Amino acid sequence: MSLCTLCPRSCSVDRSITAGRCGCTDEIKISRIMLHKWEEPCICTGAGSGAVFFCGCPLGCVYCQNSAISRKSANGAFEGEKSYSVTELAREFLHLQEKGACNIDLVSPTQYTPQIIEAVRLAKNEGLTLPIVWNTGGYETAENIRRLDGTVSVYLTDMKYRDSELSRALSNAPDYYDHAIASLLEMVRRVGKPVFEGDRLTKGVIVRHLVLPGCRHDSKAVLESLANAGLADSIVLSLMSQYTPDFFSGCTDEKLSRSMRRRVTSFEYDSIAALADSLGFAGYGQERSSAETKYTPTWGNFEY
C-alpha cells in the first residue's frame, strides 16, 4: 500500500504509515456486517445480501447517507469501526454464507482492494461459493477494475453525475464522470451482460443513478451518455429517488444548495424514469417513500 493509487485521487501516500485521502490506512476497518434486504431485489433474495460496510471512501459527497462511516468524526475514528485482519474478513464471508446470504456485498470497498482480493481467495479455498458484489460509488479506475478480474462477479456501481461542475460542488471530484464511465465500460467488459439464476443476479453490472433535486438536466445527460455508450441492453439500471436533505452539509453554490435542501419532486423523478424507459433501459425504479433516514443502518452492530 505504499504510494497508493487504488482510486482516482492517486494520493500516493504510504498507507502503512498514514491515512490516504480516503481516510484509511492499510488496516481493514468495518462498521457493520449484516444480512441486508434493502438493496436491489435481484441481489437481496432469500435471507438477503451479505453486506460488509467498509469505513472510508474516495469521494467526499456532501449528502452522503453513510457519512458517519465514510468520514472520520472529530475524534479521528469512523462510527462503530472495528478492525479485521484478512483472515478474519475471510471468516466473515464464510459466516455470511452459513447464515443464508445470497452473495457477499462489499460496500465502499475500493480503498481495501488488495486485502479483499486476498480474503476472497482464502474464503474460496475454504468453500465460499457466493457471488462477490462490488458495491461502489463509481469513482474507480479502469486499472482497479482489471485488478478485480476473477474476484468480482457483480458490479453495483453508481453513475452520479455527467457535469464536472456538479461533481465538483457535491463530491469534490470534477473528474468523476471520466473515471466513472471508463471504469463502468471495463466492468461490462469483465463480466458481460446480466446473468440470472431465477430472480438472483449472479453476474453482470447494475448501475445506480440517484435523481437529485434541481439536477434533472444532469440526470438526463447521465442516461443519454449511458445509452450513447451502447449500455442500455448491457446493464441493469436502478433509478433512485431516495435523496433526503437530512444528510446535506451544504456547498458553495447557493442555488444548488437551496435545491439540495428539499426532496426530489414527483415531476423530477417521473420525467427521468420516462426517459430511461424511452432509451430502452431495464431495471428498477423506487418509491419516493424510501427517502427516509430509517433505511440507514445502525453502525457498530456485528450481530447477525
C-alpha positions in Angstrom: 0.0 0.0 0.0 3.0 2.3 -0.4 2.3 5.1 -2.9 -1.4 4.2 -3.0 -3.1 4.8 -6.4 -6.1 2.5 -5.9 -8.6 5.3 -6.7 -8.6 8.3 -9.0 -7.3 10.5 -6.2 -3.9 8.8 -6.6 -2.8 10.4 -3.3 0.4 8.3 -3.4 0.8 8.1 0.3 2.3 5.1 2.2 -0.8 3.8 3.9 1.2 1.6 6.2 2.3 4.8 7.8 -0.6 7.3 7.3 -4.1 7.6 6.0 -4.8 8.4 2.4 -7.4 10.8 1.0 -10.0 8.1 1.7 -9.3 8.4 5.4 -7.9 4.9 5.7 -4.6 3.3 6.5 -3.9 -0.3 5.3 -5.8 -1.6 8.4 -9.2 -3.0 7.4 -11.9 -1.2 9.2 -15.6 -2.1 9.0 -18.6 -0.5 10.7 -21.3 -3.1 10.0 -21.8 -6.7 8.8 -25.3 -7.8 8.2 -27.9 -9.7 6.1 -29.2 -6.8 4.1 -32.7 -6.8 2.4 -32.8 -3.1 1.2 -30.6 -3.5 -1.9 -32.0 -4.0 -5.5 -34.3 -7.1 -5.5 -32.0 -9.2 -7.7 -29.1 -9.0 -5.2 -31.0 -9.5 -1.9 -33.1 -12.6 -2.5 -33.8 -15.0 0.3 -32.1 -14.1 3.6 -30.6 -11.0 1.9 -27.2 -9.9 0.7 -24.2 -10.5 3.0 -23.3 -6.8 3.3 -20.0 -5.7 4.6 -19.8 -1.9 5.2 -16.2 -0.7 4.9 -15.0 2.5 6.6 -13.7 5.4 4.4 -14.4 6.5 0.9 -12.5 8.0 -2.0 -15.4 10.5 -2.6 -16.5 13.5 -0.5 -20.2 13.7 -1.2 -21.9 16.5 0.9 -25.2 14.5 1.0 -23.8 11.0 2.0 -26.2 8.9 3.9 -23.3 6.9 5.3 -21.2 9.9 6.2 -20.7 8.6 9.7 -18.6 5.7 8.3 -17.3 7.3 5.1 -15.6 10.2 7.0 -13.9 10.3 10.4 -15.5 12.2 13.2 -13.8 14.8 15.3 -12.3 12.1 17.5 -10.4 10.7 14.5 -12.5 7.5 14.2 -15.3 6.1 12.0 -18.5 5.5 13.8 -18.7 1.9 15.0 -15.4 0.9 13.4 -13.9 -2.5 14.1 -10.5 -3.7 12.7 -10.2 -7.0 10.8 -7.3 -9.0 9.5 -7.5 -10.5 6.1 -8.1 -14.0 7.6 -10.8 -12.6 9.9 -12.5 -11.0 6.9 -12.5 -14.3 5.0 -14.1 -16.0 8.0 -16.9 -13.4 8.0 -17.6 -14.1 4.3 -18.0 -17.8 5.2 -20.2 -17.0 8.2 -22.5 -14.9 6.0 -22.7 -17.9 3.6 -23.7 -20.1 6.5 -26.4 -17.6 7.5 -28.0 -17.9 4.1 -26.7 -14.8 2.3 -27.3 -14.8 -1.4 -24.0 -13.0 -2.1 -21.2 -11.1 -0.5 -22.0 -7.4 -0.9 -18.8 -5.3 -0.4 -20.0 -1.7 0.3 -17.4 1.1 -0.4 -14.6 -1.4 -0.8 -12.2 0.4 -3.2 -9.6 1.5 -0.6 -9.2 -2.1 0.6 -8.9 -3.8 -2.8 -5.7 -5.8 -2.2 -6.8 -7.1 1.2 -10.3 -8.0 -0.2 -8.8 -9.9 -3.1 -6.8 -12.0 -0.7 -9.7 -12.5 1.7 -11.9 -13.8 -1.1 -9.2 -16.1 -2.2 -8.8 -17.5 1.3 -12.6 -17.9 1.7 -13.0 -19.7 -1.7 -10.3 -22.1 -0.6 -12.5 -22.8 2.4 -15.7 -23.3 0.5 -17.1 -19.9 -0.4 -19.3 -20.2 -3.5 -21.3 -17.0 -3.3 -21.1 -14.3 -6.0 -19.0 -11.3 -4.9 -20.7 -7.9 -5.3 -18.5 -4.8 -5.7 -20.8 -2.0 -4.3 -19.1 1.2 -5.3 -19.7 4.9 -5.7 -18.3 4.7 -9.2 -15.2 6.7 -8.5 -12.9 3.9 -9.7 -10.0 3.5 -12.1 -10.2 1.0 -15.0 -7.0 -0.4 -13.7 -8.5 -1.3 -10.4 -11.4 -3.0 -12.1 -9.0 -5.1 -14.1 -7.3 -5.9 -10.8 -10.6 -7.4 -9.7 -10.9 -9.8 -12.6 -11.7 -13.3 -11.3 -12.7 -12.0 -7.9 -15.9 -10.0 -8.6 -19.0 -11.4 -10.4 -21.4 -8.5 -9.9 -20.7 -4.8 -10.0 -23.2 -2.5 -8.3 -21.9 0.9 -9.3 -23.1 4.5 -9.1 -23.2 6.9 -12.0 -23.8 10.1 -10.1 -23.1 12.9 -12.5 -22.3 14.0 -16.0 -21.4 17.6 -15.3 -18.0 18.2 -13.9 -19.0 21.4 -12.0 -21.8 19.5 -10.3 -19.5 16.7 -9.3 -17.0 19.3 -8.0 -19.6 21.0 -5.9 -21.2 17.9 -4.5 -18.4 15.3 -4.3 -15.2 17.4 -4.7 -14.4 15.3 -7.8 -14.6 17.3 -11.0 -13.2 14.3 -12.9 -15.9 12.0 -11.6 -17.6 11.2 -14.9 -14.5 10.5 -16.9 -13.4 7.9 -14.3 -16.9 6.5 -13.7 -17.6 5.9 -17.4 -14.2 4.4 -18.1 -14.5 2.0 -15.1 -18.1 1.1 -16.0 -17.1 0.1 -19.5 -14.3 -2.0 -18.0 -16.8 -3.7 -15.6 -19.0 -4.6 -18.6 -16.0 -6.0 -20.5 -15.0 -8.1 -17.5 -18.4 -9.7 -16.5 -20.6 -9.2 -19.6 -24.4 -8.8 -19.8 -26.5 -9.7 -16.7 -26.9 -13.4 -15.9 -29.7 -14.5 -13.6 -30.4 -17.7 -11.7 -34.2 -17.4 -11.1 -34.6 -13.9 -9.6 -31.0 -13.6 -8.4 -28.3 -11.8 -10.4 -25.2 -13.9 -10.4 -23.1 -12.0 -12.9 -23.3 -8.6 -14.5 -23.5 -4.8 -13.8 -26.1 -2.8 -12.0 -25.8 1.0 -12.5 -27.5 3.1 -9.8 -28.4 6.7 -10.5 -29.8 8.9 -7.8 -32.0 11.7 -9.1 -31.1 14.8 -7.2 -33.4 17.8 -6.5 -32.8 20.6 -9.1 -30.5 18.4 -11.1 -32.9 16.9 -13.6 -31.0 18.0 -16.6 -27.8 16.3 -15.4 -29.8 13.1 -14.8 -31.0 13.3 -18.4 -27.3 13.8 -19.5 -26.3 10.8 -17.5 -28.8 8.4 -19.0 -28.2 9.7 -22.5 -24.4 9.2 -22.1 -25.0 5.6 -21.0 -27.3 5.0 -24.0 -24.8 6.6 -26.4 -22.1 4.3 -25.0 -24.3 1.3 -26.0 -25.0 0.2 -22.5 -28.8 0.2 -22.5 -29.0 -3.6 -23.0 -25.8 -4.4 -21.1 -26.7 -3.3 -17.6 -29.5 -3.3 -15.1 -30.5 0.3 -14.3 -31.5 1.3 -10.8 -33.1 4.7 -10.8 -33.3 6.0 -7.3 -35.5 8.7 -5.6 -34.2 8.2 -2.1 -32.4 11.5 -1.7 -33.1 13.1 1.7 -31.8 16.5 2.7 -31.2 15.3 6.3 -27.6 14.5 5.5 -26.8 17.5 3.3 -24.0 19.5 4.8 -24.0 22.4 2.3 -22.0 23.5 -0.7 -20.6 26.8 -2.0 -23.1 27.0 -4.9 -26.0 28.9 -3.3 -28.6 28.0 -6.0 -27.7 24.3 -5.8 -27.6 24.4 -2.0 -31.2 25.7 -1.9 -32.3 22.8 -4.2 -30.4 20.2 -2.1 -32.4 21.2 1.0 -35.6 19.7 -0.4 -36.6 16.3 -1.6 -37.0 15.3 -5.2 -40.4 16.1 -6.7 -42.6 13.5 -8.4 -42.2 15.5 -11.7 -38.4 15.4 -11.5 -38.2 11.7 -10.8 -41.0 10.6 -13.2 -39.6 12.6 -16.1 -36.2 10.8 -15.7 -38.0 7.4 -15.3 -39.9 8.1 -18.6 -36.6 9.0 -20.3 -35.0 5.7 -19.1 -37.9 3.8 -20.5 -37.7 5.5 -23.9 -34.0 4.9 -24.1 -34.5 1.1 -23.6 -33.1 0.6 -20.1 -34.5 -2.2 -18.0 -34.2 -2.4 -14.2 -35.7 -0.9 -11.1 -37.5 2.3 -10.0 -38.1 3.4 -6.5 -40.9 4.7 -4.4 -40.3 8.2 -3.0 -41.3 6.9 0.4 -37.8 5.3 0.5 -36.3 8.8 1.2 -36.2 8.2 4.9 -33.3 8.2 7.4 -34.7 4.9 8.8 -33.2 3.0 5.9 -29.6 3.9 7.1 -28.2 1.0 9.1 -27.1 1.3 12.8 -23.3 1.3 12.8 -21.2 -0.8 15.1 -23.6 -3.8 15.2 -21.8 -7.0 14.3 -24.5 -9.5 15.4 -26.3 -11.2 12.5 
